[in-house]
């Protein structure tokens, strides 16, 4: 066995131990195995086929909705390989790659696409250039909050010429569904099996969904735009990741959804993941300032409803894991529980 593949497998194995997830849903879905060596062999084969070089050394490996591996290739290039589950169609990934390339070519945060989408395991993968510039920042700080709002506006403005031609769907939390909730983003969250005790969350979500109606213009944006995915230099964003979260949606609905999670960083367990209502309102106002004009009264209402629904969804995810965090400040359950009379108005 190639020692380089063994080294990559050791990094995959270490991540799976940290995740402490049985079974490893993502790896089983993408690679057909939760064996670290099988995962490493698939990633290495992808590199050989599509980049013309072997995976010399692993820089990192993580999995959540999909998997992502940073590798040093045998020719010295550093790349990030994003593997997607089979249900994510190649056509959608090709559109994401097209728009990401457009953003990269316009110097708007996105890393260069180097290959893909191309088959990887049972799904498809995209390779992008590894970016190490900048560092993380706390979006509870007003300067960082404002910078994130301006960054989102830059993405939307840059993508404006592509809106009429894009095949991108809405985001998970803004797409219309027949049921109250969309299919959760991970198999870790079984909403149906954990409905008991969640009635107070469902009630807020039900009210919010009724108020999310088409309003404003359609835009292309990053529906998971938050501090964890952005790198900063001197309080300004210089790079961002997770571009498979690109979506096409009505602007107010997108803004409300992003306002719910802009200060989240799930890699920091003790971080206050949820904004306060005042912070969420300030994020939307920062965006309006970058946009140059405010939302209408109707658009503001849709924005607030989208915010409330997204907060309820994230609170519901915590409930599905058996957590009761209503008394823990900084969590989404606490926000929804304590602000349920104000949540739909987005008023502090």
N, C-alpha and C positions, 0 to 999 in steps of 0.2 A: 504494500500500500504506500502511495506517495506520501512522504512526510509532510508536504505542504497541505494536503487534504486533511491529514491527521491534526495539524495545528488549527485549521479552520474548524474541524469537528470539536476540538476541545473548547473553543470559544462558544460554539452553539450549545454544547453540553452545559457549560457554566451558566448560560442564560436560562436554559430550561430548568436548572436547579433553583435559580433565584425566583423564577416565575411560580414554581411550586404548583403547577397546574397539571392535573391528571384527569383525562388524557390531554395531550398537547393538541388542542383542536386545530390551531392554525397550521402546524406542521403536518398533521394528518390530512388536512384538506388540500394543502398545496403539494406536498411531497409524497403523500401516501404512506408516510412513516413518521414516527416520533424519534427514530434513531438518529442521533446527531451525525453519525458518519454518513448515512444516506442523504441527509440534508446537505452536508458539505460537498458530497460528490455531485449532487445536482447543481449546486451553485458554481462549482468549478467547471463543470461541463458547459454551463451557460456562458461563462467567461471565455472558454476556449472557442466555442462556436461563434459567439457574437462580438467578442473583443479581440480575438486572436492571441490571447495570452492567458496563462494559468493564474489562479489565485495563489500568489506567493505567501501572503500573510494576512490574517484576519485583523481588522482594526476594531470591529465591534459586530455584535449581532443582537437583534431585538425582534420580538414579534408581538403583535396586538391584533389588529384586524387582518393585516398581512404580515410579511416578514421583511426585514431590511438588514442587509449585511454590508459593512464597509470592508473593502479588501484592497491590499496592495498587490497589483498585478506583477507578473514576472518581468515585464518591460518597464517597470517603475511608475506606471500610472496608478493613481488612487481613484477608486470608483465606489459608488454605492449601488448595490443591486436591490431593487425593490421587487419582491415576489407577491403576486396577487392571487387570491383564491379563484378557482375555476368559474365561479358565478360572475366574476367581473369580466365582461366580454372584451375581446381584443379591439373591437371597434371603439369602445369607450376609452380604452387605454391609449389608442392611437390619437384620439382627439385631445386627451390630456397632454400627451407628448407634443402635439402641435401647438397647443396654447402655451405650455411651459416654454417651448422653444421661442415663441413670439415674445414672451416676457423676458427671457434671457437675452435675446437679441436687442431688446430695448433697455437693458440694464436695470430690470425691475426684479431684484431679489432671487430669481429662479436659477438653479444650477443648470449647466449645459447637459442636454440629453446626448448620450454617447452611443446608445444602442437600444433597440426595442420600440414597441413591445415585440417580444419573441417568446416562444414556448419555454417555460421553466417549470419542471415538475408537471403537475396536472393543470397548472394555470399558465400565466404569462408573467414575464419580468421586464422591467425597464432599468437600464443602467444610466446613471448620471454621474457627472464629475463630482468627486469628493470636495466639499468646501469646508475649510476650517477657520475662516475669518470670523472675528468678533466673539462675543460671549452673550450669555443670557442676561436678562434684566427683569426687574420686578414691576409688573404692570399696575400694581396698586399705587406706584409713584405717578403723579400726574404727568410728568414729562414723558414717561414711557407709554402711558395710556394714550396721550395725544399723538405720539410718534406712531403707535400701532394704528390709530384711526387714520392718520395721513397715509400710512403705508397701504392700508386696505383701499383707500381712495385711489392711490396710484395704480394699484392692480386693476381696479374696475375701469379707470379712465384709459389705461393702456390697452385693455381688452375690448374697448367699445367697438372698434371696427369689426370684431369677430362675432358679435352677438347674433347677427342675422344669419350667419352660416353655421353656427355651432350646433352639435348634436348632444351637448352636455345636458343631463337631466338636472332637476332641482336637487338640493342637498337632502340628506336623510331627514332632517327635522323640519324642512319646509315643503317637502313633497306631500301632496294630498293622498290620503289613504282611506279605505272604507272603514277601517277599525280606528279606535282611539289612538293606538300606538303603531308606529312602523315596526317592521322586523328589527329587533335590537341589533346593534352593530357587532355584537360578539355573542357567541354561544354561552358565555358566562352568565348572561342575563336572560332568565326565563320569566317574562312578565306574567304569562298566564298562570304558571305554577306558583307564583308569589303574589297573587292579587290580594290575598287576605291581609288586611291591615294597611293597604295602600289606597284606600278609598279617598282619603283626604288629598292625596296627590292627583289621583284620577279626576277628581272634581275640578281642580284648577285647570288641568289639561283640557278637559271637556269644554269649559268656558272659553279658554284661549282659542281652541281650534275653530269655534264658531265665528271668531272675529278675524281669522286669518283669511283675507279675501284678496283677489288680485288688485293691486294698487301700485302706482308709480310705473317706472320703466323696468324692463328686463336688463339685467347686467350679468356679467361673468365675474365671479369672485371666489375667494378662498373661504369655504364655509367653516373651516376649523382654524381660523386665524387667531392665534393666541401666543402668549409669551414663550411657551415651551418650544414652539416651532420657528421662532425668529431669533436671529443673532444681531447684536447691536455693537456699534462703535460710537462712543461719545453720545449715548442716548438716542441714536438714530439707527433704524433697521438697515442692515447691509446684505442680509441673506435670509432665506426662509426655506422651509422644507414641507413635506407632506402635501405635495401638489396634486396627489390623487383626490384631494378634497376640493378641487375645482368644481364649480357648479354653475348653472345658469338659472337665475331666480329673479323675482321682482325685488327691487332694491330695498324697500322697507322690511320685507320678510327676512331677507338675508342679514340686514343690519341688526335686527332684533335677535336673531340666532347667534350672530357673532358677539353681540354685546353681552350675552350670557356667559361666554367662556373666554373672553379675551385675556383675563388674568390667571387662567388655569395653567398649572404645570404639574402634571400627575407623576412626574419623576421625583417630586419633592413631597413626601408624605405629610409633612407638618405645615405645608404651605396653605394659606387661605385660598382655596380654589374658586370660590364663588365671589362675585363682586357684591358690593352693597347696591341698593337701588340708586343711591346718589352717584356711585361710580359708573353704573351702567348708563344712567342718563347723561353723565358727563362724556362718556365715550361716544354716544350718539351725537351729542352737540359738537364734540371735536370733529367728528366725521362731517357733520353739516358745515362746519367752518371750512374744512378742506374742500368740500364740494362747492362752496360759494353761495349756497342758498339753502334755507331750511325745508324740511318735509312739510307737506300740507297737514291739516288736522287729521284727515282720513289716513294718510300715510303714517303719521305718528301713532295712530291707534293700531294699525297693523303691526308696526314695529314693536309696540308694547306687547301685543298679543303673542307675537313670535318669540319675544324674549321670555314671557311667562311660560309658554309651552316648552321651550328648550330647557328652562330651569326645572320644570316638572319632570321632563324626560331624564335628566341627569340625577335628580333626586330619586326617581323610580329605579334607576340602575343601582344606586346604593341600597335601596330597599330590597332589590332582588338578590343582593349579596347577604341579606340578613342583618343589615345595619339599621339602627335607629339613632340618627344623628340630629334629631330635632333640637337638642340642647347644645350642640357643638357649633359655635360660631365659625363662620368661614366655610361651612358646608352648604351644599344645595338644599338638603333637607331642612336645615335651619333657616335658610333664606325663604323657602316656600312656606314653611310653617309659620314663621314670625311675621311675614309680610303678605300673607295671603289676601288681605283686604286691599292692599295697595299694588300688588304685583302687576295686575292688568293695566294699571294706569302709569306704571313706571314712575311713581312719585315717591319721594323720600318722606 
